[in-house]
Amino acid sequence: MQKFKKYLPLLIILFLYLGIFIFSIHLPQDPDLGWHLKYGEYFFSHGAILRDNTFSALMPNYHWNNSSWATDLLTYQAFNFFGFIGISILGALTIILTFFFIGKAAKLNLFEKSIIFPLILYFTNPVNSVSFRGQILSLMFMAIMFYILSIHKKDSKKILLLIPLFLLWSNFHGEFVLGIVLLLMWVGVYMIKEMFLNFGKNIKKLIVTEKLLLLASLGSVLSVVISPFGLGVYFESLGHLSNPLQKFVVEFLPIGELSTVWWHQILTGCIIFLGILLLGLGRKTLDKAPFYAPSIILFIMTFLIRRYAWPFYYSAIFLFQPAVNFLKPDNEKHTLYLTAFFVISFFSLSIALRYPFKDIRTYSWDVYCIKTVNCSPDSAKAVIDNKLNNDKLLTIYDYGGWLIWNYPNIKPTIDGRMHLWSENGFSAFGYYYPIEQNWKNIDGTPYNAVLTSHRKPIYQRLLELSMEGKWRLIYNDQNSAVFVRNKTLVNEGIVN
């Protein structure tokens, strides 16, 4: 019995991370997966990074600063060797590493992990459920950044690890810019705290003492330009902030009132408010203030831009800690057994939700097509069979990545890379979106054929035009439809 008690903490942490791994194995559901794979395939086939738009019809040869090019290589290799399950496992491992580093940064004990980790895993499920992509890598890099910041007092030289971290981050995902902002925010609060607690108002002495921290911060900002696209990675990421087309992208919209994410925000807001009340104003609280500030700012920003919710939940761990500790039993034995109960319950729930893992084992591009982008393989075949794959074909935005990977002889009109592209006053998405939404009549465009989902307003408009005899429906199923102008059918002999 004594031996079992000795190894119980090890078993608890093992089952906790195993539960996180099982819970985090999701079917790849990124609508952009196809073009990510094509970028990776291009690199390994040509030994170079693809820089121009060769996949889609709008804005041909547009030069794109792809800040996630390294993620594309990783995604392609996982898929090339292990298929969809390789991407799923890669995503789960990334999530485990994120929890590992954020837990180390916050110095969570086993009891705190048993409550906080499952809670954060639930809150971040909307982003994790898409499976592996650059966004969850950014969350992992953020967790590593906080961990490095948490240990710099013990070993000041390790703060220089921030420089290679941001060098990597800027080549894997454009959200490194948020990382830079959080880093500078942390450093600013830390310097103010140190100045008043330890250095009076002797700023010069503080700068000398913290020279490595300041050097690492400057190096982090500069290191991101060491990429194939140089300063272009900054321009690409910062360009999102001022682009008016962001209002059509769900991730950049405010969270909807009374939505699930909104309620999550209210709940987490109550927890961090309780955490702040329990912290008090002691020296220990002030020492951790640099970690609390990003969490509070991200909490506010999430109500304005939904995308900030995911980094917020991980950063909120620092303020969840005092609230969870308030529930901790005084008796060490009781704490250990209660922790074991929480972890086994979470592990059992993870197994129950994922077992028998049949969906993972039988996943295919056809299933992906139907479940993820609401398309159908037969609709693409109808386009090919009727020889509609030319520059007069309009395909919807959601189908872009799927077509790029699976049907290279069909050039989609637009794809998921292009929502904020603009050049010489022309915007691909700005041109396309009014047609998809039927704000601009498809009958007044140069397109003679359309491959669309039933979910898009253009589908209903094309049905109306078909009843008027102007267009003809040549393929239809429960997800997709293909329409052709009647004059095209007659003049070009495409359909009898």
Beta strands, then each sheet from edge to edge (+ up, - down):
strand 1: 393-395
strand 2: 422-423
strand 3: 426-427
strand 4: 449-453
strand 5: 471-476
strand 6: 480-485
sheet 1: 1+ 4+ 6- 5+
sheet 2: 2+ 3-
end
